[in-house]
Amino acid sequence: MKTKIAILGIVLSLLMSAVWASESVVGGNVVIDREIVDIRGNYFTVDTNQPINIDGRLTHWEVFAKNNNPVKLVIYRQNNGAFALVANSGTKTPSVGFNRFTLEPKVAVKAGDFVGMFFPQQGSVSFTLDPPSVPDFFDLSGTVLFSVPGANATDFAGSSNRRYSIRVVGRE
């Protein structure tokens, strides 16, 4: 059953990609049902797996949610090894499954900017955990950086090798 749902999620994501082919600005990962959600809240992440591909304006963001706990999109830019906050969305409460939210006003981004999230409560956006499975809190070389609960948006304290089901799209 889980395999059928995962395949359906991939097909749905590919169909939506074809429908929205005019959206040439893309960042983040394929939005499919993944196995895991975070068990803590009040923390920020930045996902460095797939940075934004070209300069443009973001019009939408997409997530696959395992529950309906709120989430907020955060866009980061890396300067000299540090991350700066570019923009964030309002907090959204997703439905379980695929969600697409409009960004108003549109968000100006540059190629290389990163997609991140803020989880005010327990996480809802599904992710896959790739080896190594135990993050080293003093090694910030993983594909996702995260803050300790309650830290501000750019105080990343740890990392892990994750692939979140979140994506941003827009136009040049």
C-alpha positions in Angstrom: 0.0 0.0 0.0 2.8 2.5 0.9 4.5 1.7 -2.4 1.3 2.5 -4.3 0.9 5.7 -2.4 4.5 6.7 -3.1 4.2 5.9 -6.8 0.9 7.9 -6.9 2.7 10.9 -5.3 5.5 10.8 -7.8 3.1 10.6 -10.7 1.1 13.5 -9.2 4.2 15.6 -8.8 5.3 14.9 -12.4 1.8 15.8 -13.7 1.8 19.0 -11.8 5.3 19.8 -13.1 4.0 19.4 -16.6 0.9 21.6 -16.0 3.1 24.4 -14.4 5.8 24.1 -17.0 5.8 27.9 -17.4 7.3 28.2 -13.9 11.0 28.2 -14.7 12.3 29.2 -11.2 12.6 26.0 -9.1 14.2 25.1 -5.8 13.9 22.3 -3.3 13.0 18.6 -3.7 10.4 16.5 -5.4 7.2 16.8 -3.4 6.2 13.2 -2.6 5.1 11.2 0.5 8.3 10.4 2.5 8.5 8.2 5.6 9.4 10.6 8.4 8.4 13.9 10.0 10.3 15.8 12.7 9.2 15.2 16.3 10.1 18.7 17.7 8.9 22.2 17.1 10.0 25.8 17.3 13.0 25.4 15.1 14.3 26.4 11.6 15.8 24.3 8.8 17.6 25.1 5.6 17.7 22.4 3.0 20.8 22.6 0.7 19.9 19.6 -1.5 18.5 21.6 -4.5 19.2 25.4 -4.4 17.1 27.7 -6.5 18.1 27.3 -10.1 17.9 30.9 -11.6 17.1 34.5 -10.6 13.4 35.3 -10.5 10.3 35.7 -8.4 8.7 32.9 -6.5 5.0 32.5 -6.9 4.2 29.3 -5.0 5.6 26.8 -2.6 4.7 23.1 -2.2 4.9 20.6 0.6 3.8 17.0 1.3 2.4 17.0 4.8 2.0 14.0 7.0 -0.1 15.9 9.5 -1.8 19.3 9.6 0.7 21.1 12.0 1.6 24.5 10.8 4.8 25.3 8.7 6.3 28.4 7.3 8.5 28.7 4.2 11.9 30.5 4.7 14.3 31.5 1.9 18.0 31.8 2.7 21.1 33.2 0.9 24.6 32.1 1.9 27.2 34.8 2.2 30.8 34.0 3.2 29.7 30.8 4.9 26.8 32.5 6.9 23.1 32.2 6.0 21.0 35.4 5.7 17.3 35.5 5.7 15.9 36.6 2.3 12.2 36.1 2.9 9.5 34.1 4.6 5.9 33.3 4.1 3.1 33.5 6.5 2.5 30.4 8.6 0.3 27.9 6.8 -1.7 24.9 8.1 -1.4 22.2 5.4 -3.8 19.4 4.7 -2.5 15.9 4.9 -1.0 15.1 1.5 0.1 17.5 -1.3 -0.3 21.2 -0.7 0.4 24.2 -2.9 0.5 27.7 -1.4 0.6 31.1 -3.2 3.2 33.6 -2.2 1.8 37.1 -2.1 3.7 39.3 -2.6 6.0 37.3 -4.9 9.5 36.7 -3.5 12.6 37.9 -5.4 15.3 35.2 -5.3 18.7 34.6 -6.8 20.3 31.5 -8.2 21.8 29.6 -5.3 19.3 30.7 -2.7 18.1 27.9 -0.4 14.6 26.7 0.7 14.0 26.3 4.4 11.2 26.0 6.9 10.1 27.0 10.3 8.1 24.5 12.4 6.3 26.3 15.2 4.9 22.9 16.4 6.0 19.3 15.7 7.1 19.0 12.1 4.6 18.2 9.4 6.6 18.1 6.1 7.7 14.6 5.3 11.4 13.8 4.7 13.7 10.9 4.0 16.8 10.4 6.1 19.8 9.3 4.1 22.9 7.8 5.8 24.5 8.6 8.1 21.4 8.4 10.3 22.9 10.0 13.4 23.6 13.7 13.0 26.7 15.2 14.5 25.6 18.4 16.2 29.1 19.9 15.7 29.5 19.1 12.1 27.5 21.4 9.8 28.2 19.4 6.6 24.9 17.6 6.2 22.4 18.5 3.5 19.9 20.1 6.0 21.0 22.5 8.7 18.7 23.1 11.7 18.5 25.3 14.7 17.9 24.2 18.3 14.4 24.9 19.5 13.8 28.5 20.2 16.9 29.8 18.3 16.6 32.5 15.7 16.3 31.8 12.0 20.1 31.8 11.2 21.6 30.1 14.3 22.1 26.6 12.9 23.5 24.2 15.5 23.3 20.9 13.7 22.9 19.0 10.5 21.7 15.8 9.0 21.3 14.1 5.6 17.7 14.7 4.9 15.6 15.3 1.8 12.4 17.2 2.7 9.3 17.2 0.5 9.3 21.0 -0.1 9.7 22.9 -3.4 9.3 26.5 -4.5 8.4 27.6 -8.0 8.1 30.9 -9.9 9.1 32.8 -13.0 12.1 34.7 -14.3 
